[in-house]
Amino acid sequence: MMDKERRAILQAGAIGAAMAGVNSFLPHAFASTSGNSMHDRSITDLSRSLSEGKTTSRQLVDDALAAINDPNGEGKPSFIKVHAEKAKLAADAIDAKRKQGHKLPVLAGIPISVKDLFDEAGETTLGGSTVLIGQPAATKDSVVVQRLREAGAIIIGRTNTVEFAYTGLGINPHYGTPNNVFDRATGRIPGGSTSGGAISVADGMAAGAIGTDTGGSLRIPAALNGLVGFKPTQRRVTLDGVMPLSTSFDSAGPIGWTVEDCILLDSVIADQKLAAPKSLALKDLRFAVPKVYFQNDLSPEVANAFHAALSKLSAAGAEIVELPMAEFEMTPTINPKGMITASEAYAWHRKFLKDGADKYDPRVLARIKTGETILAADYVDLQTLRRQFIRNVNAAAAGYDAMLMPTTPDVAPPIADVIKDDETYYRINGRMLRNPSAVNIFDGCALSVPCHEAGNAPVGLMIAGVQNQDQHILAVGRSIESVVGPSRGR
């Protein structure tokens, strides 16, 4: 890595590290967020406080902006653009309607962040890059943003991402890398690619975040920061007005403090009538736990947390069935070295590579350019293999309420370790993507919920289902989180 790039990334976390000298571990956000009205509070809780007059939307927005602007916080590397004045005006309008007695949706007046891949009218969607600076601004909102606005959500700003969403680590040499919520003194990766979105929630800069997931980009940062992330079945949420990475695997979804947060946000962006998931008793649920692939070479922290979570679920009455599920051994052969992803990414980027290749993050550029030499026949063959893989996984998963596996095989490593050389960067990136990307490959849906002990490095438990099982997986996740999740002391 070039010294210039290393300095830029390390500088992004320098302030946070300096302020954390007394404690090497801060369990969620900086102490300065302790009075933040959104930190560690669910959207339902905030909405109730609004409807009962205990707070106002303007107060929530002011608290979000204070957290974003906190010089000791992670606001600068978490956001590409902050909509401060627009958010205040929107909050005041919502508060006025509430005072007039209008019946408002659950999300009305709640600050939400959106990843810098979603079009907003009047804004240039940069995808965390400098390549697109100077390109025309979007003429209309993406459908997802439009639906959020119609539900009364306040878009607080556009969050940072890995350049063009093309890794699972969260590193961005152009706009900085926000520090993971755990062990701020060390400065650990936030996970990616929805890095800024996760930290915006973890640090009380937004009550929820909307991002994308092509190979784990919602679930990885959620898992590494003790949050909940949901990747829906791909075609369930429209990607109209969303910058693509891979049209075969891209999906859009939420990050929040709770499964319920994700249910609320998902219902809005998927344009589905909100219905509280039925209460599911764990004693009536049957879970498949694949022994192969997902449990290979786990770090001790992840292995311990995962097996402890399984034990807790079993003690609560759930049926835990550990079985080989050898179908998953084929996972690396369906998208070998990211060939499908790279092919589709190169098709979109080639027009910008002609004159702007030098503006790309070199590590992202290398992955995109892989697609330049992939033959159309090889691409077609891989898509054929994928269709058979989907059929095989669907058959193997039949009869189970969900499949359970660790979201990632490792906890968040230090940023300095990740960026020290290309070999380390790509190796760690591959490990972070390994488990969650399998769900994108079999076109499924999945939640990541925290399953670590309070005070330990965050670990995610992935609750996965096949395509179109979204509502069931969300209901299952709601039952699971109360059993396996760490107490947050509220």
Secondary structure per residue as TSV (DSSP state, phi and psi in degrees):
chain	resnum	aa	ss	phi	psi
A	1	M	-	360.0	143.9
A	2	M	-	-68.6	145.1
A	3	D	H	-58.5	-36.9
A	4	K	H	-60.0	-43.7
A	5	E	H	-67.0	-42.9
A	6	R	H	-60.6	-43.6
A	7	R	H	-63.3	-40.4
A	8	A	H	-62.9	-41.5
A	9	I	H	-71.8	-44.2
A	10	L	H	-66.9	-34.5
A	11	Q	H	-62.9	-32.0
A	12	A	H	-61.7	-28.9
A	13	G	H	-105.1	4.6
A	14	A	H	-66.7	-40.7
A	15	I	H	-63.7	-46.1
A	16	G	H	-62.1	-40.6
A	17	A	H	-65.2	-39.7
A	18	A	H	-64.3	-36.3
A	19	M	H	-79.2	-11.0
A	20	A	T	-100.8	21.9
A	21	G	S	-62.7	-31.8
A	22	V	S	-73.4	-43.2
A	23	N	-	-120.1	126.4
A	24	S	S	-79.4	-10.6
A	25	F	-	-134.3	121.7
A	26	L	-	-113.8	120.1
A	27	P	S	-61.5	-32.4
A	28	H	S	-131.3	-94.0
A	29	A	S	-106.9	-178.0
A	30	F	-	-63.4	156.1
A	31	A	G	-57.8	-27.4
A	32	S	G	-64.5	-15.6
A	33	T	G	-93.1	2.6
A	34	S	T	-61.8	-28.7
A	35	G	T	-93.8	4.7
A	36	N	-	-69.3	130.2
A	37	S	S	-70.8	-10.3
A	38	M	S	-107.7	-19.0
A	39	H	T	-61.5	124.7
A	40	D	T	62.6	29.5
A	41	R	-	-123.3	135.1
A	42	S	-	-71.3	160.3
A	43	I	H	-62.9	-37.9
A	44	T	H	-60.4	-42.9
A	45	D	H	-63.3	-45.1
A	46	L	H	-64.4	-43.1
A	47	S	H	-61.5	-39.6
A	48	R	H	-63.8	-41.9
A	49	S	H	-62.6	-36.8
A	50	L	H	-66.0	-46.8
A	51	S	H	-68.2	-27.9
A	52	E	T	-89.1	0.0
A	53	G	T	75.9	17.1
A	54	K	S	-80.8	-18.9
A	55	T	S	-151.2	176.5
A	56	T	-	-126.9	161.0
A	57	S	H	-62.7	-37.9
A	58	R	H	-62.1	-36.6
A	59	Q	H	-65.5	-41.5
A	60	L	H	-63.0	-43.0
A	61	V	H	-65.0	-43.7
A	62	D	H	-61.9	-40.0
A	63	D	H	-66.3	-40.1
A	64	A	H	-62.0	-45.8
A	65	L	H	-66.4	-36.1
A	66	A	H	-63.3	-40.5
A	67	A	H	-67.1	-40.3
A	68	I	H	-63.8	-39.2
A	69	N	H	-89.4	-1.9
A	70	D	-	-60.4	117.7
A	71	P	T	-64.0	-18.2
A	72	N	T	-94.9	4.3
A	73	G	S	-106.1	-164.1
A	74	E	S	-112.2	18.9
A	75	G	H	-61.9	-45.0
A	76	K	H	-60.6	-49.1
A	77	P	H	-79.5	-6.2
A	78	S	H	-89.6	-23.3
A	79	F	E	-122.2	135.7
A	80	I	E	-82.7	-37.1
A	81	K	E	-149.2	134.6
A	82	V	E	-111.3	130.5
A	83	H	-	-97.2	60.5
A	84	A	H	-59.1	-56.1
A	85	E	H	-68.9	-41.9
A	86	K	H	-61.3	-39.5
A	87	A	H	-66.3	-40.6
A	88	K	H	-63.7	-44.0
A	89	L	H	-63.1	-42.3
A	90	A	H	-65.0	-39.5
A	91	A	H	-64.1	-44.5
A	92	D	H	-61.1	-38.6
A	93	A	H	-66.2	-41.2
A	94	I	H	-65.1	-44.0
A	95	D	H	-61.1	-38.6
A	96	A	H	-64.0	-43.3
A	97	K	H	-63.3	-40.0
A	98	R	H	-64.7	-40.5
A	99	K	H	-64.3	-30.3
A	100	Q	T	-80.1	-1.1
A	101	G	T	88.8	12.6
A	102	H	-	-67.5	141.2
A	103	K	-	-82.7	119.3
A	104	L	-	-115.2	153.2
A	105	P	-	-64.7	163.9
A	106	V	T	-58.1	-37.3
A	107	L	T	-82.2	-6.6
A	108	A	T	-60.4	122.2
A	109	G	T	85.7	5.7
A	110	I	-	-96.1	125.9
A	111	P	E	-71.2	125.8
A	112	I	E	-128.0	139.2
A	113	S	E	-98.3	152.0
A	114	V	E	-126.5	142.2
A	115	K	E	-66.8	147.9
A	116	D	T	-74.8	44.4
A	117	L	T	-123.8	-12.0
A	118	F	B	-96.2	126.4
A	119	D	-	-64.7	138.0
A	120	E	-	-127.7	133.4
A	121	A	T	-54.7	129.1
A	122	G	T	88.9	-4.7
A	123	E	S	-114.3	143.8
A	124	T	-	-87.8	121.9
A	125	T	-	-78.1	116.0
A	126	L	-	-99.2	-21.2
A	127	G	T	63.0	32.8
A	128	G	T	68.0	20.9
A	129	S	-	-117.0	169.9
A	130	T	S	-104.3	-7.6
A	131	V	T	-60.0	-37.0
A	132	L	T	-97.4	4.4
A	133	I	T	-59.9	129.7
A	134	G	T	96.7	-9.6
A	135	Q	S	-71.4	157.3
A	136	P	-	-60.3	146.1
A	137	A	-	-71.4	155.0
A	138	A	-	-63.8	141.7
A	139	T	S	-89.8	-14.5
A	140	K	S	-152.2	161.8
A	141	D	-	-68.5	147.4
A	142	S	-	-60.6	158.4
A	143	V	H	-60.9	-38.4
A	144	V	H	-60.7	-47.9
A	145	V	H	-63.4	-41.8
A	146	Q	H	-57.0	-44.4
A	147	R	H	-66.9	-37.0
A	148	L	H	-62.9	-45.4
A	149	R	H	-63.6	-41.4
A	150	E	H	-63.2	-27.9
A	151	A	T	-84.7	0.2
A	152	G	T	88.7	2.3
A	153	A	-	-65.5	147.0
A	154	I	E	-104.4	117.4
A	155	I	E	-77.3	106.5
A	156	I	E	-78.7	-24.8
A	157	G	E	168.1	178.5
A	158	R	E	-105.6	123.9
A	159	T	E	-92.5	151.6
A	160	N	-	-64.5	154.8
A	161	T	-	-149.0	158.7
A	162	V	S	-52.6	141.7
A	163	E	G	-51.6	122.7
A	164	F	G	55.4	23.9
A	165	A	G	62.7	28.2
A	166	Y	-	-105.4	37.1
A	167	T	-	-161.6	169.5
A	168	G	S	-100.9	14.6
A	169	L	S	-98.6	-33.9
A	170	G	-	97.4	6.7
A	171	I	-	-80.0	128.7
A	172	N	-	-136.2	110.0
A	173	P	T	-75.1	-11.8
A	174	H	T	-87.8	-45.1
A	175	Y	T	-115.7	3.2
A	176	G	-	94.3	167.2
A	177	T	-	-123.1	116.7
A	178	P	-	-67.9	141.5
A	179	N	-	-74.1	141.0
A	180	N	-	-53.5	152.4
A	181	V	S	-68.3	-22.5
A	182	F	S	-93.5	136.3
A	183	D	-	57.0	59.1
A	184	R	T	-64.2	-26.3
A	185	A	T	-62.0	-38.1
A	186	T	T	-76.5	-43.6
A	187	G	-	85.1	88.6
A	188	R	B	-106.9	159.5
A	189	I	-	-62.8	146.0
A	190	P	-	-81.5	-14.4
A	191	G	-	85.0	153.9
A	192	G	S	-145.2	177.5
A	193	S	S	-90.9	-9.5
A	194	T	S	-81.7	58.6
A	195	S	H	-69.2	-53.6
A	196	G	H	-63.6	-33.8
A	197	G	H	-61.7	-46.2
A	198	A	H	-63.5	-45.5
A	199	I	H	-69.8	-30.1
A	200	S	H	-61.3	-36.0
A	201	V	H	-77.6	-47.8
A	202	A	H	-60.2	-31.3
A	203	D	T	-103.8	15.9
A	204	G	T	70.0	24.8
A	205	M	S	-90.9	-11.0
A	206	A	-	-159.7	155.0
A	207	A	S	-84.8	-20.2
A	208	G	E	-159.8	163.7
A	209	A	E	-133.8	144.7
A	210	I	E	-112.4	129.5
A	211	G	E	-142.2	-165.2
A	212	T	E	-124.2	163.7
A	213	D	-	-146.4	109.2
A	214	T	S	-106.1	-27.5
A	215	G	S	-152.8	20.2
A	216	G	S	129.1	10.2
A	217	S	T	-68.5	-13.2
A	218	L	T	-96.0	-43.4
A	219	R	H	-74.1	-33.8
A	220	I	H	-64.8	-55.2
A	221	P	H	-64.5	-31.1
A	222	A	H	-63.7	-47.5
A	223	A	H	-62.6	-42.7
A	224	L	H	-75.4	-11.5
A	225	N	T	-120.1	13.8
A	226	G	T	70.7	30.5
A	227	L	-	-115.9	178.1
A	228	V	E	-108.4	131.4
A	229	G	E	-129.1	142.3
A	230	F	E	-127.4	123.8
A	231	K	E	-104.4	112.0
A	232	P	-	-79.5	168.4
A	233	T	-	-53.5	137.8
A	234	Q	G	-52.4	-50.7
A	235	R	G	-83.8	5.6
A	236	R	G	-73.8	-32.2
A	237	V	S	-115.8	122.6
A	238	T	-	-62.0	143.1
A	239	L	-	-106.5	20.0
A	240	D	T	-65.3	118.3
A	241	G	T	86.6	17.4
A	242	V	B	-115.7	129.0
A	243	M	-	-61.1	127.5
A	244	P	-	-83.9	154.0
A	245	L	S	-113.5	-59.1
A	246	S	-	-137.9	113.6
A	247	T	T	-66.2	-18.1
A	248	S	T	-78.9	-26.5
A	249	F	T	-123.2	-16.1
A	250	D	-	-61.0	139.8
A	251	S	-	-149.0	160.3
A	252	A	E	-120.8	138.9
A	253	G	E	-163.5	-174.2
A	254	P	E	-108.2	161.7
A	255	I	E	-127.0	136.1
A	256	G	E	-153.6	-176.2
A	257	W	S	-76.6	-29.4
A	258	T	S	-136.1	165.1
A	259	V	H	-61.8	-37.9
A	260	E	H	-60.2	-39.4
A	261	D	H	-56.0	-45.8
A	262	C	H	-66.9	-35.1
A	263	I	H	-61.7	-45.6
A	264	L	H	-63.7	-48.6
A	265	L	H	-66.8	-41.1
A	266	D	H	-62.0	-40.6
A	267	S	H	-62.4	-33.1
A	268	V	H	-74.9	-51.6
A	269	I	H	-73.5	-22.9
A	270	A	T	-88.6	-5.4
A	271	D	T	57.6	47.9
A	272	Q	-	-119.3	142.2
A	273	K	-	-58.8	129.5
A	274	L	-	-71.0	121.7
A	275	A	-	-134.9	124.9
A	276	A	-	-59.0	125.4
A	277	P	-	-58.0	140.8
A	278	K	-	-60.9	148.6
A	279	S	-	-71.0	126.5
A	280	L	-	-111.0	123.4
A	281	A	-	-79.9	130.5
A	282	L	G	-60.4	-29.4
A	283	K	G	-65.9	-16.3
A	284	D	G	-98.2	2.7
A	285	L	-	-106.9	145.1
A	286	R	E	-125.8	122.1
A	287	F	E	-116.5	136.0
A	288	A	E	-93.2	134.3
A	289	V	E	-120.7	100.6
A	290	P	E	-63.7	130.5
A	291	K	-	-82.4	-30.1
A	292	V	S	-90.7	158.9
A	293	Y	S	67.8	-67.2
A	294	F	T	-68.4	-25.3
A	295	Q	T	-103.0	7.7
A	296	N	T	-68.8	129.7
A	297	D	T	53.2	49.4
A	298	L	-	-77.5	146.5
A	299	S	-	-68.0	154.3
A	300	P	H	-56.7	-39.5
A	301	E	H	-61.9	-43.4
A	302	V	H	-71.7	-44.1
A	303	A	H	-59.7	-44.3
A	304	N	H	-63.9	-45.3
A	305	A	H	-66.2	-40.5
A	306	F	H	-63.6	-49.1
A	307	H	H	-69.5	-31.4
A	308	A	H	-65.0	-39.5
A	309	A	H	-64.0	-42.3
A	310	L	H	-61.5	-41.0
A	311	S	H	-63.4	-41.0
A	312	K	H	-64.5	-40.5
A	313	L	H	-67.5	-40.5
A	314	S	H	-63.5	-43.0
A	315	A	H	-63.7	-28.2
A	316	A	T	-83.1	-1.1
A	317	G	T	108.7	-5.8
A	318	A	-	-70.4	148.4
A	319	E	E	-90.9	116.8
A	320	I	E	-104.6	117.1
A	321	V	E	-114.4	106.4
A	322	E	E	-89.1	126.5
A	323	L	E	-149.8	159.1
A	324	P	-	-60.5	-47.2
A	325	M	-	48.5	58.6
A	326	A	G	-61.1	-14.4
A	327	E	G	-54.3	-31.7
A	328	F	G	-74.2	-12.7
A	329	E	G	-63.3	-21.4
A	330	M	G	-81.1	-9.8
A	331	T	H	-50.8	-48.8
A	332	P	H	-64.0	-18.7
A	333	T	H	-86.1	-12.3
A	334	I	H	-80.0	-38.6
A	335	N	S	-131.1	60.5
A	336	P	G	-62.3	127.7
A	337	K	G	53.6	30.0
A	338	G	G	64.5	33.0
A	339	M	H	-64.4	-40.6
A	340	I	H	-65.6	-47.4
A	341	T	H	-58.7	-47.6
A	342	A	H	-64.3	-39.3
A	343	S	H	-59.7	-46.9
A	344	E	H	-72.4	-35.6
A	345	A	H	-66.0	-44.2
A	346	Y	H	-61.9	-38.4
A	347	A	H	-58.8	-36.6
A	348	W	H	-80.1	-36.9
A	349	H	H	-88.0	-14.6
A	350	R	H	-58.0	-32.4
A	351	K	H	-67.8	-28.0
A	352	F	H	-87.6	-22.9
A	353	L	H	-72.4	-23.7
A	354	K	H	-57.2	-45.3
A	355	D	H	-118.1	-9.2
A	356	G	H	-122.1	17.3
A	357	A	G	-58.8	-32.9
A	358	D	G	-70.1	-12.2
A	359	K	G	-88.8	-11.4
A	360	Y	S	-78.1	150.5
A	361	D	-	-58.1	122.5
A	362	P	H	-54.7	-33.3
A	363	R	H	-75.4	-32.1
A	364	V	H	-73.1	-42.3
A	365	L	H	-57.0	-43.0
A	366	A	H	-60.9	-38.4
A	367	R	H	-71.0	-40.6
A	368	I	H	-63.8	-43.9
A	369	K	H	-69.4	-15.1
A	370	T	G	-56.2	-34.3
A	371	G	G	-70.6	-13.1
A	372	E	G	-66.5	-29.8
A	373	T	G	-106.9	4.6
A	374	I	-	-81.3	127.6
A	375	L	-	-73.8	146.3
A	376	A	H	-58.6	-37.6
A	377	A	H	-64.2	-39.0
A	378	D	H	-66.7	-39.5
A	379	Y	H	-61.3	-45.6
A	380	V	H	-63.1	-42.0
A	381	D	H	-60.9	-42.1
A	382	L	H	-66.2	-37.4
A	383	Q	H	-66.8	-34.3
A	384	T	H	-66.1	-44.6
A	385	L	H	-60.2	-39.2
A	386	R	H	-62.8	-43.1
A	387	R	H	-60.3	-39.4
A	388	Q	H	-68.5	-38.9
A	389	F	H	-60.6	-43.5
A	390	I	H	-59.7	-44.2
A	391	R	H	-62.3	-40.8
A	392	N	H	-65.8	-43.1
A	393	V	H	-67.5	-41.1
A	394	N	H	-57.2	-42.1
A	395	A	H	-68.0	-41.5
A	396	A	H	-67.7	-32.1
A	397	A	H	-84.8	-10.9
A	398	A	T	-61.4	137.7
A	399	G	T	93.2	-2.2
A	400	Y	-	-119.3	147.8
A	401	D	S	-74.9	-27.2
A	402	A	E	-170.7	164.4
A	403	M	E	-105.5	139.7
A	404	L	E	-116.2	134.8
A	405	M	E	-158.8	161.8
A	406	P	E	-65.3	139.8
A	407	T	S	-64.6	-46.7
A	408	T	-	-130.8	153.2
A	409	P	S	-80.3	-9.8
A	410	D	S	-133.6	157.0
A	411	V	-	-81.1	172.7
A	412	A	-	-65.1	122.8
A	413	P	-	-83.5	163.2
A	414	P	B	-62.2	141.5
A	415	I	H	-57.9	-43.3
A	416	A	H	-59.7	-35.3
A	417	D	H	-69.5	-40.2
A	418	V	H	-65.7	-39.7
A	419	I	T	-92.6	5.8
A	420	K	S	-67.8	-30.2
A	421	D	-	-160.4	164.9
A	422	D	H	-63.9	-40.4
A	423	E	H	-60.0	-44.7
A	424	T	H	-66.5	-42.9
A	425	Y	H	-57.4	-51.9
A	426	Y	H	-70.4	-33.8
A	427	R	H	-65.2	-46.8
A	428	I	H	-68.1	-38.1
A	429	N	H	-60.1	-43.1
A	430	G	H	-61.4	-38.9
A	431	R	H	-68.7	-41.1
A	432	M	H	-64.6	-36.4
A	433	L	H	-82.3	-19.1
A	434	R	H	-52.6	-56.9
A	435	N	H	-72.4	-52.1
A	436	P	H	-66.4	-31.3
A	437	S	H	-66.4	-23.4
A	438	A	H	-59.6	-35.7
A	439	V	H	-66.7	-40.0
A	440	N	H	-63.3	-37.0
A	441	I	H	-68.8	-39.1
A	442	F	T	-91.4	14.3
A	443	D	T	57.8	44.2
A	444	G	-	-101.3	-166.9
A	445	C	E	-130.2	152.8
A	446	A	E	-162.1	145.2
A	447	L	E	-106.2	149.9
A	448	S	E	-117.7	123.8
A	449	V	E	-121.7	147.3
A	450	P	E	-64.3	140.4
A	451	C	-	-137.7	12.6
A	452	H	S	-86.5	166.2
A	453	E	-	-78.5	142.7
A	454	A	T	-54.2	132.8
A	455	G	T	96.6	-18.3
A	456	N	S	-90.3	167.7
A	457	A	-	-60.1	135.2
A	458	P	-	-58.7	139.4
A	459	V	-	-135.1	139.2
A	460	G	E	-105.9	141.1
A	461	L	E	-101.3	122.3
A	462	M	E	-93.4	130.1
A	463	I	E	-114.6	105.9
A	464	A	E	-116.8	146.4
A	465	G	E	-137.7	169.5
A	466	V	-	-79.0	177.7
A	467	Q	T	-58.8	142.6
A	468	N	T	70.1	16.2
A	469	Q	-	-97.8	18.8
A	470	D	H	-53.4	-51.5
A	471	Q	H	-62.6	-38.8
A	472	H	H	-68.2	-42.9
A	473	I	H	-63.2	-39.4
A	474	L	H	-63.8	-40.9
A	475	A	H	-66.2	-41.6
A	476	V	H	-62.4	-43.8
A	477	G	H	-60.6	-37.0
A	478	R	H	-62.7	-37.4
A	479	S	H	-73.0	-35.9
A	480	I	H	-73.8	-41.1
A	481	E	H	-60.2	-33.1
A	482	S	H	-71.5	-17.6
A	483	V	H	-94.6	-39.6
A	484	V	H	-100.4	-16.5
A	485	G	S	-77.1	152.8
A	486	P	-	-73.0	146.1
A	487	S	-	-70.6	133.4
A	488	R	-	-99.2	8.6
A	489	G	-	78.1	20.3
A	490	R	-	-107.0	360.0
